[in-house]
Amino acid sequence: MAKYRHDLPQLKGGDFLTDGGMETTFVFHRGMELPHFASFPLLDTDEGRAEIVRYFEPYIEIARTRGVGFILDSPTWRANPDWGPRLGYDEDGLIALNIRSIEFLESLRRRWETPETPIVLEGVIGPRGDGYKAGNMDPADAEDYHSLQIEAFSRSSADVVAAFTMNTTGEAIGIARAAKAAAMPCVISFTVETDGGLVNGTSLREAIELTEEATGGSPIYYMVNCAHPTHFDQALKNGDKWVKRIVGIRANSSTKSHQELDESTEIDIGDPVDLGRRYRALRKDYPDMRILGGCCGTDHRHLFAICEACAPTRGMAT
């Protein structure tokens, strides 16, 4: 039914949901082994693909019940030239895998999409290094490095590419430039520490404004992910132009710092009801935040609580 590509429905208004923490769900709730915290190899087995389908099903059901859109992410956060070889994938294998990931999502869209729940296919990009530790890529190097994934997505049916857990502006700028060169719409999602700034001390405002200036504002919007709302709400200032460019939130369930989460051997699911209330407060102050999902430690229970808090009736517009 849908052939969105650049005619993106999430840019036309209305609410969209995403999933939660895929990798943390697989590892901590299902007891699965994910070497290097990478879920993309699951695409290469019948059992792995079935696990991904089973993971997405409750989220899609929530979106369909609410009558809102859904952004379906490829499990390719680690499918880049640094992480791929550690899992047995050379460059050609990674290109094929990234294309195949979107083909798989396309089959799910055909199964699940309805007129009330448009489904956008999003090719996911992660940081070259560790999302919790500061990298040091300049924009030119980042553009060259990430072009492999972005060009692969441009050869697929992906509607948009999204870079999650970005913690330096250089890498974010390079990704945005690579996406523009490949004629792909691009979303940049930054992660912050408990003080609301990036790990290298850059403020969230500075990160977005520097990326905007260096790219001519080419990202279609920004998001914040992999941080609890208490970590970044103090960094926002109602009415500022840069805040209006933040359209989506994928928060962690836990209030722990990145270092604490990195060292945890058990999952901290936090308080789903409290997380929902915090999303509601963000929506009240920043109504442009219409794309709602979760990150580490969250699952469909958190998304349900978020929906209940933000709009308990069908359709989430407030």
Backbone hydrogen bonds in HBPLUS format (Angstrom, degrees):
<---DONOR---> <-ACCEPTOR-->    atom                        ^
c    i                          cat <-CA-CA->   ^        H-A-AA   ^      H-
h    n   atom  resd res      DA  || num        DHA   H-A  angle D-A-AA Bond
n    s   type  num  typ     dist DA aas  dist angle  dist       angle   num
A0007-ASP N   A0004-TYR O   2.75 MM   3  4.99 158.4  1.80 147.9 141.2     1
A0011-LEU N   A0008-LEU O   3.18 MM   3  5.74 159.2  2.23 113.9 120.1     2
A0012-LYS N   A0009-PRO O   3.07 MM   3  5.35 163.1  2.10 111.5 116.6     3
A0069-GLY N   A0015-ASP O   3.13 MM  54  6.29 149.4  2.22 159.8 150.4     4
A0016-PHE N   A0290-ARG O   3.09 MM 274  6.31 166.2  2.11 147.9 148.7     5
A0292-LEU N   A0016-PHE O   2.94 MM 276  6.41 157.4  1.99 161.8 162.9     6
A0017-LEU N   A0069-GLY O   2.91 MM  52  6.24 161.0  1.95 138.5 138.9     7
A0071-ILE N   A0017-LEU O   2.89 MM  54  6.29 157.4  1.94 164.5 172.1     8
A0018-THR N   A0292-LEU O   2.97 MM 274  6.18 131.4  2.22 144.4 142.7     9
A0294-GLY N   A0019-ASP O   3.01 MM 275  6.25 169.1  2.02 145.9 145.1    10
A0021-GLY N   A0298-THR O   3.07 MM 277  5.21 166.1  2.09 123.4 127.2    11
A0025-THR N   A0021-GLY O   2.97 MM   4  6.01 149.4  2.06 146.7 155.3    12
A0026-PHE N   A0022-MET O   2.97 MM   4  6.28 163.5  2.00 155.7 159.8    13
A0027-VAL N   A0023-GLU O   2.94 MM   4  6.11 167.4  1.96 154.6 158.0    14
A0028-PHE N   A0024-THR O   2.90 MM   4  5.63 158.5  1.95 140.3 146.6    15
A0029-HIS N   A0025-THR O   2.99 MM   4  5.04 139.5  2.16 122.0 134.4    16
A0030-ARG N   A0025-THR O   3.12 MM   5  6.52 135.7  2.33 155.3 165.9    17
A0032-MET N   A0026-PHE O   2.92 MM   6  5.48 168.8  1.93 149.1 146.2    18
A0037-PHE N   A0034-LEU O   2.86 MM   3  5.01 139.3  2.03 142.7 134.9    19
A0038-ALA N   A0035-PRO O   3.24 MM   3  6.08 152.4  2.32 121.6 125.1    20
A0042-LEU N   A0039-SER O   3.04 MM   3  5.76 155.7  2.10 122.5 129.5    21
A0043-LEU N   A0040-PHE O   3.06 MM   3  5.82 163.6  2.09 123.6 127.7    22
A0044-ASP N   A0041-PRO O   3.06 MM   3  5.67 165.6  2.08 118.6 123.2    23
A0045-THR N   A0042-LEU O   3.40 MM   3  5.90 166.8  2.42 118.6 117.5    24
A0049-ARG N   A0045-THR O   2.99 MM   4  6.23 165.9  2.01 154.4 157.4    25
A0050-ALA N   A0046-ASP O   3.01 MM   4  6.17 153.7  2.08 144.7 152.2    26
A0051-GLU N   A0047-GLU O   3.02 MM   4  6.29 146.8  2.14 142.6 151.3    27
A0052-ILE N   A0048-GLY O   3.07 MM   4  6.42 153.1  2.15 148.9 155.8    28
A0053-VAL N   A0049-ARG O   2.99 MM   4  6.28 160.5  2.03 150.7 155.6    29
A0054-ARG N   A0050-ALA O   2.92 MM   4  6.12 164.5  1.95 148.2 152.7    30
A0055-TYR N   A0051-GLU O   2.87 MM   4  6.05 140.7  2.02 140.1 151.3    31
A0056-PHE N   A0052-ILE O   3.01 MM   4  6.31 158.5  2.05 152.8 156.6    32
A0057-GLU N   A0053-VAL O   3.04 MM   4  6.13 150.4  2.13 154.9 162.5    33
A0059-TYR N   A0056-PHE O   3.04 MM   3  5.48 123.2  2.37 113.7 128.1    34
A0060-ILE N   A0056-PHE O   3.06 MM   4  6.29 164.1  2.09 162.7 167.8    35
A0061-GLU N   A0057-GLU O   2.99 MM   4  6.19 156.9  2.04 152.7 159.6    36
A0062-ILE N   A0058-PRO O   3.10 MM   4  6.31 150.8  2.19 139.4 146.0    37
A0063-ALA N   A0059-TYR O   3.05 MM   4  6.42 162.8  2.08 152.3 156.2    38
A0064-ARG N   A0060-ILE O   2.84 MM   4  6.08 163.6  1.87 155.7 160.3    39
A0065-THR N   A0061-GLU O   2.89 MM   4  5.98 156.7  1.94 146.5 153.1    40
A0066-ARG N   A0062-ILE O   2.97 MM   4  6.15 149.9  2.06 146.5 154.7    41
A0067-GLY N   A0063-ALA O   2.85 MM   4  5.92 123.2  2.18 138.4 153.9    42
A0068-VAL N   A0063-ALA O   3.09 MM   5  5.29 164.6  2.11 146.2 149.5    43
A0315-GLY N   A0066-ARG O   2.43 MM 249  5.07 127.5  1.69 131.2 148.6    44
A0070-PHE N   A0118-PRO O   2.92 MM  48  6.31 159.4  1.97 162.7 165.3    45
A0120-VAL N   A0070-PHE O   2.93 MM  50  6.41 154.8  1.99 154.3 161.9    46
A0072-LEU N   A0120-VAL O   2.75 MM  48  5.87 154.9  1.82 163.8 171.8    47
A0122-GLU N   A0072-LEU O   2.96 MM  50  5.93 171.2  1.96 154.6 153.1    48
A0074-SER N   A0122-GLU O   2.97 MM  48  6.25 151.6  2.05 175.5 174.0    49
A0079-ALA N   A0076-THR O   3.03 MM   3  4.83 156.7  2.09 102.4 109.9    50
A0080-ASN N   A0078-ARG O   2.80 MM   2  5.69 139.6  1.96 105.1  94.0    51
A0084-GLY N   A0080-ASN O   2.85 MM   4  5.58 164.0  1.87 166.9 171.9    52
A0086-ARG N   A0083-TRP O   3.13 MM   3  5.49 130.6  2.38 108.6 121.4    53
A0087-LEU N   A0084-GLY O   2.85 MM   3  5.34 152.3  1.92 115.8 125.0    54
A0089-TYR N   A0084-GLY O   3.07 MM   5  4.97 164.8  2.10 123.7 122.8    55
A0088-GLY N   A0085-PRO O   3.15 MM   3  4.88 169.0  2.16 101.9 103.5    56
A0094-LEU N   A0090-ASP O   2.87 MM   4  6.15 149.9  1.96 154.4 163.2    57
A0095-ILE N   A0091-GLU O   3.00 MM   4  6.29 161.7  2.03 154.0 158.4    58
A0096-ALA N   A0092-ASP O   3.04 MM   4  6.25 169.1  2.05 151.0 153.8    59
A0097-LEU N   A0093-GLY O   2.89 MM   4  6.01 152.4  1.97 140.7 149.1    60
A0098-ASN N   A0094-LEU O   2.89 MM   4  6.10 164.9  1.92 155.9 158.3    61
A0099-ILE N   A0095-ILE O   3.12 MM   4  6.37 160.7  2.16 150.6 155.7    62
A0100-ARG N   A0096-ALA O   2.84 MM   4  5.99 160.0  1.88 148.2 154.8    63
A0101-SER N   A0097-LEU O   2.82 MM   4  6.02 141.2  1.97 146.8 157.3    64
A0102-ILE N   A0099-ILE O   3.19 MM   3  5.55 127.9  2.47 103.9 115.5    65
A0103-GLU N   A0099-ILE O   3.20 MM   4  6.57 155.2  2.26 147.2 154.5    66
A0104-PHE N   A0100-ARG O   2.96 MM   4  6.19 153.8  2.03 148.7 154.9    67
A0105-LEU N   A0101-SER O   3.08 MM   4  6.39 156.5  2.14 139.9 146.0    68
A0106-GLU N   A0102-ILE O   2.79 MM   4  6.00 150.7  1.88 148.4 157.0    69
A0107-SER N   A0103-GLU O   3.18 MM   4  6.50 145.6  2.31 141.0 148.5    70
A0107-SER N   A0104-PHE O   3.15 MM   3  5.31 123.9  2.48  97.7 111.0    71
A0108-LEU N   A0104-PHE O   3.27 MM   4  6.67 145.4  2.40 141.8 151.1    72
A0108-LEU N   A0105-LEU O   3.01 MM   3  5.01 120.1  2.38  94.1 109.6    73
A0109-ARG N   A0105-LEU O   2.84 MM   4  6.22 152.6  1.92 152.4 160.7    74
A0110-ARG N   A0106-GLU O   3.05 MM   4  6.31 159.6  2.10 148.1 152.6    75
A0111-ARG N   A0107-SER O   3.31 MM   4  6.49 140.3  2.48 131.4 141.1    76
A0111-ARG N   A0108-LEU O   3.09 MM   3  5.04 123.5  2.42  93.2 107.9    77
A0112-TRP N   A0108-LEU O   2.94 MM   4  6.12 152.8  2.02 153.4 160.4    78
A0113-GLU N   A0109-ARG O   2.90 MM   4  5.30 165.7  1.92 148.1 149.8    79
A0114-THR N   A0117-THR O   3.38 MM   3  4.95 167.1  2.40 118.8 121.8    80
A0117-THR N   A0114-THR O   3.03 MM   3  4.95 134.1  2.25  97.4 110.6    81
A0159-ASP N   A0121-LEU O   2.86 MM  38  5.30 148.6  1.96 137.2 147.4    82
A0123-GLY N   A0160-VAL O   2.87 MM  37  6.26 162.4  1.90 160.6 159.5    83
A0162-ALA N   A0123-GLY O   2.89 MM  39  6.14 157.3  1.94 153.6 155.1    84
A0125-ILE N   A0162-ALA O   2.80 MM  37  5.94 157.4  1.85 157.9 156.6    85
A0164-PHE N   A0125-ILE O   2.91 MM  39  6.30 155.1  1.97 177.2 171.5    86
A0133-LYS N   A0130-ASP O   3.00 MM   3  5.38 162.3  2.03 115.0 120.7    87
A0142-ALA N   A0138-ASP O   2.99 MM   4  6.19 164.1  2.01 160.4 165.6    88
A0143-GLU N   A0139-PRO O   2.83 MM   4  5.97 155.8  1.89 149.7 156.0    89
A0144-ASP N   A0140-ALA O   3.11 MM   4  6.33 163.1  2.14 147.9 151.8    90
A0145-TYR N   A0141-ASP O   2.87 MM   4  6.02 164.4  1.89 151.7 156.7    91
A0146-HIS N   A0142-ALA O   2.96 MM   4  5.95 176.1  1.97 153.5 154.8    92
A0150-ILE N   A0146-HIS O   3.19 MM   4  6.40 175.2  2.19 157.0 158.4    93
A0151-GLU N   A0147-SER O   2.79 MM   4  5.66 165.6  1.81 146.7 151.0    94
A0152-ALA N   A0148-LEU O   3.14 MM   4  6.25 150.2  2.24 138.7 147.0    95
A0153-PHE N   A0149-GLN O   2.91 MM   4  6.25 159.5  1.96 153.9 159.1    96
A0154-SER N   A0150-ILE O   2.91 MM   4  6.17 145.6  2.03 143.9 154.3    97
A0155-ARG N   A0152-ALA O   3.07 MM   3  5.25 142.2  2.22 101.2 112.2    98
A0156-SER N   A0153-PHE O   3.00 MM   3  5.04 160.7  2.04 106.7 111.9    99
A0161-VAL N   A0185-PRO O   2.97 MM  24  6.28 167.5  1.98 156.2 159.4   100
A0187-VAL N   A0161-VAL O   2.87 MM  26  6.30 145.7  1.99 147.1 158.1   101
A0163-ALA N   A0187-VAL O   2.89 MM  24  6.22 164.6  1.91 161.1 160.6   102
A0189-SER N   A0163-ALA O   2.82 MM  26  5.91 154.8  1.88 174.2 171.2   103
A0166-MET N   A0189-SER O   3.01 MM  23  6.08 172.7  2.01 156.6 155.2   104
A0191-THR N   A0166-MET O   3.00 MM  25  5.84 154.1  2.07 149.0 147.0   105
A0172-ALA N   A0168-THR O   3.34 MM   4  6.51 161.3  2.37 140.6 146.0   106
A0173-ILE N   A0169-THR O   2.79 MM   4  5.91 163.8  1.82 157.0 160.8   107
A0174-GLY N   A0170-GLY O   3.04 MM   4  6.21 162.1  2.08 145.6 150.6   108
A0175-ILE N   A0171-GLU O   3.00 MM   4  6.20 159.2  2.05 150.8 155.7   109
A0176-ALA N   A0172-ALA O   3.00 MM   4  6.23 165.2  2.03 151.1 155.1   110
A0177-ARG N   A0173-ILE O   2.95 MM   4  6.19 156.6  2.01 151.2 157.7   111
A0178-ALA N   A0174-GLY O   2.94 MM   4  6.14 156.7  1.99 146.8 153.3   112
A0179-ALA N   A0175-ILE O   2.89 MM   4  6.12 157.5  1.94 153.5 159.5   113
A0180-LYS N   A0176-ALA O   3.01 MM   4  6.22 156.4  2.07 144.1 150.4   114
A0181-ALA N   A0177-ARG O   2.97 MM   4  6.21 155.4  2.03 147.4 154.0   115
A0182-ALA N   A0178-ALA O   3.06 MM   4  6.29 139.4  2.23 139.4 150.0   116
A0182-ALA N   A0179-ALA O   3.13 MM   3  5.06 124.7  2.45  92.4 106.7   117
A0184-MET N   A0179-ALA O   2.86 MM   5  5.04 178.4  1.86 149.3 148.8   118
A0183-ALA N   A0180-LYS O   3.06 MM   3  4.88 159.4  2.10 101.3 106.8   119
A0220-ILE N   A0186-CYS O   2.81 MM  34  5.88 149.6  1.91 156.5 166.9   120
A0188-ILE N   A0221-TYR O   3.42 MM  33  6.89 158.7  2.47 150.8 154.6   121
A0223-MET N   A0188-ILE O   2.91 MM  35  6.25 143.4  2.04 139.5 143.1   122
A0190-PHE N   A0223-MET O   3.05 MM  33  6.42 143.1  2.19 153.6 142.5   123
A0225-ASN N   A0190-PHE O   3.00 MM  35  6.24 158.1  2.05 146.0 152.2   124
A0193-GLU N   A0197-GLY O   2.77 MM   4  5.64 167.6  1.78 159.2 158.7   125
A0196-GLY N   A0193-GLU O   3.00 MM   3  5.47 164.3  2.03 119.9 122.2   126
A0198-LEU N   A0202-THR O   2.68 MM   4  5.17 160.0  1.72 172.4 168.0   127
A0201-GLY N   A0198-LEU O   2.91 MM   3  5.36 161.2  1.95 121.6 124.1   128
A0207-ALA N   A0203-SER O   2.90 MM   4  6.15 157.9  1.95 151.3 157.6   129
A0208-ILE N   A0204-LEU O   3.05 MM   4  6.28 164.4  2.07 153.7 156.2   130
A0209-GLU N   A0205-ARG O   2.90 MM   4  6.08 169.9  1.91 157.2 160.6   131
A0210-LEU N   A0206-GLU O   2.81 MM   4  5.81 160.8  1.85 150.4 155.5   132
A0211-THR N   A0207-ALA O   3.10 MM   4  6.16 156.7  2.15 139.0 145.6   133
A0212-GLU N   A0208-ILE O   2.87 MM   4  6.05 158.6  1.91 150.7 157.1   134
A0213-GLU N   A0209-GLU O   2.96 MM   4  6.12 163.3  1.99 146.2 150.5   135
A0214-ALA N   A0210-LEU O   2.96 MM   4  6.08 162.1  1.99 148.8 153.7   136
A0215-THR N   A0211-THR O   3.07 MM   4  6.01 133.3  2.30 142.3 152.3   137
A0216-GLY N   A0212-GLU O   2.99 MM   4  5.68 113.6  2.44 143.8 155.1   138
A0217-GLY N   A0212-GLU O   2.86 MM   5  4.29 139.0  2.03 131.5 135.7   139
A0222-TYR N   A0245-ARG O   2.84 MM  23  5.82 159.9  1.88 161.1 158.2   140
A0247-VAL N   A0222-TYR O   2.89 MM  25  6.01 149.9  1.99 159.4 160.0   141
A0224-VAL N   A0248-GLY O   3.21 MM  24  6.69 142.5  2.36 140.1 149.1   142
A0250-ARG N   A0224-VAL O   2.88 MM  26  6.23 166.2  1.90 161.9 163.3   143
A0226-CYS N   A0250-ARG O   3.01 MM  24  6.56 134.5  2.23 169.4 164.8   144
A0252-ASN N   A0227-ALA O   3.10 MM  25  4.98 154.0  2.17  96.9 105.0   145
A0231-HIS N   A0228-HIS O   2.74 MM   3  5.38 157.8  1.79 123.9 131.7   146
A0232-PHE N   A0229-PRO O   3.22 MM   3  5.48 140.0  2.39 102.6 112.5   147
A0233-ASP N   A0229-PRO O   2.91 MM   4  5.69 146.9  2.02 160.4 164.6   148
A0235-ALA N   A0232-PHE O   2.97 MM   3  5.17 145.2  2.09 104.1 115.0   149
A0236-LEU N   A0233-ASP O   3.34 MM   3  5.51 160.4  2.38 103.5 109.2   150
A0240-ASP N   A0237-LYS O   3.17 MM   3  5.96 167.8  2.18 141.7 145.4   151
A0243-VAL N   A0240-ASP O   3.18 MM   3  5.49 128.7  2.46 103.6 115.9   152
A0244-LYS N   A0241-LYS O   3.15 MM   3  5.37 125.8  2.46 100.9 114.0   153
A0245-ARG N   A0242-TRP O   3.15 MM   3  5.36 150.1  2.24 101.3 110.3   154
A0246-ILE N   A0243-VAL O   2.94 MM   3  5.44 163.1  1.97 115.7 121.4   155
A0290-ARG N   A0247-VAL O   2.87 MM  43  5.85 118.2  2.26 143.1 152.1   156
A0291-ILE N   A0247-VAL O   3.07 MM  44  6.15 167.4  2.09 153.3 153.0   157
A0249-ILE N   A0291-ILE O   2.93 MM  42  6.39 152.7  2.01 168.5 173.6   158
A0293-GLY N   A0249-ILE O   2.99 MM  44  6.26 146.6  2.10 165.8 165.3   159
A0295-CYS N   A0251-ALA O   2.84 MM  44  5.35 131.1  2.08 143.5 133.3   160
A0253-SER N   A0296-CYS O   3.30 MM  43  6.73 161.7  2.34 164.4 165.9   161
A0261-LEU N   A0257-SER O   2.94 MM   4  6.23 158.8  1.99 152.2 158.1   162
A0262-ASP N   A0258-HIS O   2.86 MM   4  6.03 155.5  1.91 148.7 155.6   163
A0263-GLU N   A0259-GLN O   3.13 MM   4  6.33 140.3  2.29 142.3 151.8   164
A0264-SER N   A0261-LEU O   3.15 MM   3  5.06 157.1  2.20 100.9 108.0   165
A0275-LEU N   A0271-ASP O   2.90 MM   4  6.15 158.9  1.94 159.0 166.1   166
A0276-GLY N   A0272-PRO O   2.92 MM   4  6.17 153.2  1.99 146.2 153.1   167
A0277-ARG N   A0273-VAL O   3.05 MM   4  6.40 153.2  2.12 146.8 153.6   168
A0278-ARG N   A0274-ASP O   3.01 MM   4  6.31 151.7  2.09 148.3 155.9   169
A0279-TYR N   A0275-LEU O   2.98 MM   4  6.32 150.4  2.07 149.2 157.2   170
A0280-ARG N   A0276-GLY O   2.98 MM   4  6.26 154.7  2.04 146.9 154.2   171
A0281-ALA N   A0277-ARG O   2.98 MM   4  6.30 152.0  2.06 145.6 152.5   172
A0282-LEU N   A0278-ARG O   3.01 MM   4  6.26 156.5  2.07 143.7 150.0   173
A0283-ARG N   A0279-TYR O   2.85 MM   4  6.10 160.3  1.88 153.2 158.6   174
A0284-LYS N   A0280-ARG O   2.95 MM   4  6.17 148.3  2.05 144.1 152.7   175
A0285-ASP N   A0281-ALA O   3.12 MM   4  6.38 158.5  2.17 148.7 153.0   176
A0286-TYR N   A0282-LEU O   2.68 MM   4  5.67 149.4  1.77 152.0 162.2   177
A0289-MET N   A0286-TYR O   3.02 MM   3  5.97 171.4  2.02 131.4 134.0   178
A0290-ARG N   A0288-ASP O   2.96 MM   2  5.68 115.6  2.38 114.4  97.4   179
A0298-THR N   A0295-CYS O   3.02 MM   3  5.76 164.6  2.05 148.7 150.7   180
A0302-HIS N   A0299-ASP O   3.02 MM   3  5.58 130.3  2.27 113.7 125.0   181
A0303-LEU N   A0299-ASP O   3.32 MM   4  6.76 156.8  2.38 148.4 155.0   182
A0304-PHE N   A0300-HIS O   2.93 MM   4  6.11 154.0  2.00 146.0 152.8   183
A0305-ALA N   A0301-ARG O   3.05 MM   4  6.27 158.3  2.10 141.9 147.5   184
A0306-ILE N   A0302-HIS O   2.85 MM   4  6.10 152.4  1.92 148.6 156.7   185
A0307-CYS N   A0303-LEU O   2.95 MM   4  6.16 160.6  1.99 147.4 152.1   186
A0308-GLU N   A0304-PHE O   2.90 MM   4  6.15 159.6  1.94 150.8 156.8   187
A0309-ALA N   A0305-ALA O   2.96 MM   4  6.11 153.2  2.03 144.8 151.5   188
A0310-CYS N   A0306-ILE O   2.90 MM   4  6.04 160.4  1.94 151.3 157.0   189
A0311-ALA N   A0307-CYS O   2.86 MM   4  5.71 160.4  1.90 149.7 154.7   190
